[in-house]
C-alpha cells in the first residue's frame, strides 16, 4: 500500500485502472471506496497525464467525456493541491478564480431558492420563477469564461502537447451551455405552473445545469489552473492577458492591471479579424464608423501636436467640417478673433493646469453647448484635446418624466 501511495507510476496505473473499471460499468461508489482504501491523495498533474494517456491509447474523447463526471466523483477530495503556484492579482489565473467565486455566489443564491420551493404555494411560484430566471441569466455569463479557456488558454496547452483534457473540457462546456439554455427556457416559459411542476422542473432541468457549472469550477480549481501554471510561461500568460478583452469578463471586472516583470508578448492577433481592441471591448471599423455617425453629438479630436486628427460625421453637425482639415494645425481652423482662446486652452491642457473648458452659445435659434476635454493616457501624459459639441435645444424643453416607450417619429429604415 505504501508503495502505491509513494510511486507516481503506481498511482497513475491504479487511477487508470479505476477509470477503465468505470468504463466497463463498475459502480462509482464501489470504485471510490477502493480508491479511498489505497490512496489518500493524487497530484493534479497525474490526473491530467492519465486522461491524456487514455485518449492516446484509444479511448475515444467522447467516452472520456461520458466518464468525466463519474471519475470526478471518484476523485472528489483526493486531488492534492500541494505545490500549486500562486499568482498576483490581475493575472489571468487570478481572474479565472475570481470569476469562479462570483459564479459560486450566484449558485449559492439559486440553492437558497431551491430550498424555499418546498414551502411555497402555487400563487408564490411566479415570483419564485422571476428570481430564478434572474440568477440563471447571471450564470449565462459563464460563456465568456469558457470562451477565454477555449480560444486563449487551450491553444497554449496544446502547444505543450496537452491535447486530451482540453478536448474533454470543451465538450463539457458545450453540455453546460445546452443545459443552461434549457434551464432559462424553462423558467421564462409564459403561463402559470404549480408548485409540483416547479419541483419537477428544478430536479430535471435546473439542478443539472447548476451542478454542471459547480463541477466545472472544481475541475478548473483542482486540475486545469494548477496544471496551466506549471506549463505556461509568463510570455504565454501575457499573450492571454492581452487578448482577454476580446471576450470580456464573467461577473467580475479586475481592478488591478497585471504587468509581468520578465515577459514580452509578441504582436497580439485577435480572433475576430478586423476588430479594434480597447480596454473595455472592441469594434470592427464598420461598427465604429456607424456609432460615430449615430451619436447625437459632434466630436473633433486634436492630437498632442495640435493637428486635427479626427472628426465625427453625424447627420446634423452643428459646425461644418470636411476632410480637408485633417492634419491641419487647429489654430488655422478658427477665426483670428478666437485663436488666443484656443491657444490658452491648448497650453493649459498641455501643462496640466486645466482639463476641461465649457462654452454655450445661442446660434440660429439653437442652444449649443461646447465642451473641451484634455485627453491623457493612464500615466497622465497629454495626448490631445477633444471637442464635444451638442445641440441642447430640445433637451432644455423637457419636463416631468417619460417612463413609457415612445418613438420620436423620425425612424429611418
Helices and strands as residue ranges (DSSP letters): H 2-6, H 8-23, H 28-38, E 42-43, H 44-56, H 61-75, E 79-80, H 92-117, G 122-124, H 125-139, H 142-148, I 149-153, H 154-159, H 164-187, H 195-201, I 202-206, H 207-219, I 220-224, H 225-231, H 234-243, G 244-246, E 276-278, E 281-283, H 285-294, E 298-303, E 308-311, G 323-325, G 330-333, G 336-338, H 339-351, E 356-363, E 366-376, E 382-391, G 395-397
